Amino acid sequence: MSAAEDERRANDTPLPQASGADTQSATDGSPCEGCGSSAAAGGGRREFMFKIGLGLMGAGGVAAAAPVVSAMLAPGFRSYAEQWVDLGAVEDFPPGETRFATFVNPWTAPTDGLTARTGCWVRHIPPGGASRRGPVQPLDTSSDEPPPPDAFNPEAPDFQVFAVNCAHLGCPVRWFPQSRLFMCPCHGGVYYEDGSRASGPPPRGLFPYPAKIESGRLWIDAGRLPGLEEAP
Amino acid sequence: MTDHGSPNERGPLARAVLGPLSWLEDRTGIGAFIAPIMTHRVPPSAKWFYVFGSATLMFFSLQIVTGICLATLYAPSASNAYQNLVHIDTQVPFGWMLRALHGWSSNAMVAMMILHMVQVFLHATYKFPREMTWMVGVLLCLLTLALAFTGQVLRWDQDAYWGIGIGAAIADRIPFVGNWARGLLLGGPIISGETLSRFFALHVFVLPGITIALVGLHLVLVLRHGISEMPKAGEPVDPATYREAYEKRIHKEGVPFWPDAAKRDMVFCGLALLALVAIALLAGPMGPNGIPDPTDIETNPRPDLPFLWIFGLVSLIPPASETAVMLIAPGVLILGLVLLPLFGNAGERAPSRRPFMVLGVVLAATTVGILTWEGAKSPWSPVMDAWSSMPTPIEYVEDRGPLELQGAVVVQNAQCRNCHELGGEGGKRGPALDDVATRLSYDQLIRQVQQGGGNMPAFGKNLTSAETEAVVRFLLTMHPANEPVSSPPGALLPIPPQAAERR
C-alpha cells in the first residue's frame, strides 16, 4: 500500500466517526431538551430554506421554460392565415393544357434556400370540359365522377391547381400530357387530369389549392405542405 | 500495489513514469474504477456469438468521432447544405472519406445491432435477471434507427427532401393530432430551413445524448447481471435459483473479460473496421444525390437501406390497411419487443427448445429481406421514361397492318409501357403485354383500355375511339405463333349435334 493511500485513509477515517457521533446525539436527544428544541428550530429554518429553494428553482424554471417549450412545440400549434400567391398571367396557362408552375412560399426563413420554392400543376379546363384528344367516350362508366371544378374555385371556374405531392406519401407527381395522367414515382399512384385518383395506393385525389383570378393573374392560396388533415 | 514496491527502489526512468501515474491514480481513482470492470469474470462459453454488441459499440464510437469531424465542416442551413456537402467531398482533404465512413458506418451499426439483437433473442438472454438490459436494448435499437433516418435528412438532397415528405405524410395520418405532429416534425408549414435545423439538433445533440446515456445504462446492467452463458437445452432459467447458481459457476469457471473474452471482440471488431474502411474506399460517400429543389420533380426518391423495407411495405399492402399498418403496427411491434421479457422471463433458453421463437426470427428476417429487395427494385413504380426511351421490339411490328402499327404507336405514346413491359423492357406495375392476346379477347381488351380496373386507369377519356381500336388491334397480335388468340367462353359455339353423334 502506497504512502499516499495510507494518508487518504487516515484523512478519511475521522469523517464517518464524526457523522456517526452526529446521528447518535440526534437519535438520543434525551440528555438535553434544549438541544432538541434548538435542533427543531434549526430544522424549521432548514426546512424553510429548502422550501424557499424549491420555490425559487421552480419559479426560475418556469420562467426559463417559456422559450424552450415554445421552440420545441410551437411549430405544431402555429396557424397560418390565407396567403394568396401569384402564379402568373392567366394567358400563360392555355385552355386544355396542364402546366407546371412554381412559386416562392409566402412563409420563408433566411436559411430556406431552394426549399422555399414550391411547384404545382395548373390545369386550364377547356370550354366544354373535353380533353384535347377528343370527345368523352360514351362507354365510360366510371362511378366516381368528380364534382364540377367550379364548385371548388368560384373565382376561377376554369382552373384547377394541384399540389405536386402525391396524396399517398407526398412524392412529386409528374404530368404526362400524352396519356393525360399524373404518375407518382414512389409507389405508383396515378391520377386523371382532373386530379381524381385513377389507380395505385393513394387514398384520395390530388390536393387542390384554392384558386382565383384577379386583374388577369392566377392566384392560389398556398404556403402549407398539403396533407390529408389540412387539404380541402 | 505491493508488487511494484516503493517508487524509491526503482530506477529514475521508472520513477519518472510511475510517479505521475500513481499520483494521477491516487487523485482520480480511474484505475481502481476501471480495473474491476475490465477484469470482471465472464463465462468461458461466451465466444464468437458475443462479439456483435461490441461491434455495435465500436461503430457507434466511430460515428461519434466522424460525426464531430463532420460537424466542424457542415453548416445545417438549407440554403447551402448541399453545396457544403459537395465542398466536403471535393475540396476538403479526406472529406469524402470522412463522409463515406460516417455513412457506411451507420449501415454497419444498424447491421451489427440487428445481429446482436437476433443473437440475444435466439439465446433468450433477455430472461431473468436481464429483462431491463433487453428493454434498454430495444430503446437503443429505436434510437439507432432514428439516428440513421435523421442522418439521411442531413444529407440535404432530393432523397432527403422527399423522404421527410414521406415522414410528414405518415405523421399527417395520425388521427386528431396529425397536423400538430407534422408541424412538430417540419418545424414550419413546409419542408424548409427550419426542418433541416430541427433534424440537425435531433441528430447531433438530442439522439446521441440519449443514446450515450442508454449505452452507459446498458453496460452497467451487463456488468450488474454478468454476461449470460451459452444456453444449454434442458437447463431452464429458474428465477429462484438462477443468480446463486450463476455466481457459483462464474466463480469456478469464469475467465476475466480482459483479455480472455476481449480478444475475440478485438479480432472481430478489427476485421469489421477494416471491412468498413474497404467498403468506404470502394463505394465512396453516399450522395448527395441531386439538388433539393422542390420544383425539380424529375426525381425518384428512395430511402436509405435500413428503411427500404418500409418503403416496400407501404406500396405492397392493401391501401385500405395502410393507416393501420403505418400507425398501429409499429406501436404494437415496439411494445411487444419491450414487454417480451415480462411475458417469458423463465424457462428454456436453448433455441432447440424454443422452435416458435426461431420461427419468428426466420419469418421476420424473410419478411424484411424480401421487402428490402422489393423496395430496392420497386416494380410497382412506373418507369417514367419507358415510353420515350424504350423502342418497340422489331418482331412486334413486323408483318403488321397499318391499323396495328398505328396501335403500336399509341401504346408507345400513351405511356402504356411506363407500367407494362414489352420485350422485357418497361414498367412492371401491370402485366407484360407480350402475350396479352392469349389472355384477353377483343371485347375484353376494349373494356380494359376504356374502363381500366384491376389497378389500371381508365383510358376512355384519354384516348379517342380510333386510338382505342388501334391499340386493341395491335394488342391482338401479341401472342406466340403456336398459341391462339383468347376468346371468352361465351363466344364458343356449341358442338353441332351431328358432330357429337359421329364421335
Interface residues (C-beta under 8 A of the other chain):
Chain A: M1 S2 A4 E5 R8 M72 L73 P75 G76 F77 R78 Y80 F100 T102 N105 W107 T108 A109 P110 T111 D112 G113 L114 T115 A116 R117 T118 G119 S131 R133 G134 V136 Q137 L139 D140 T141 S142 V164 N165 H168 L169 G170 C171 P172 V173 R174 F176 Q178 S179 R180 L181 M183 C184 P185 C186 H187 G188 V190 Y192 E193 A198 S199 G200 P201 P202 P203 G223 R224 L225 G227 L228 E229 E230
Chain B: M1 T2 S22 W23 D26 S77 A78 S79 N80 A81 Y161 W162 G165 I166 A168 A169 I170 D172 R173 G178 N179 W180 A181 R182 G183 L184 L186 G187 G188 P189 I190 I191 S192 G193 E194 T195 L196 S197 I291 P292 D293 P294 T295 I297 E298 T299 N300 P301 F311 V314 S315 P319 E322 S378 W380 S381 P382 M384 W387 N413 A414 Q415 C416 N418 C419 R429 Q450 Q451 G452 N455 M456 P457 A458 F459 G460 K461 N462 L463 T464 S465 E467 T468
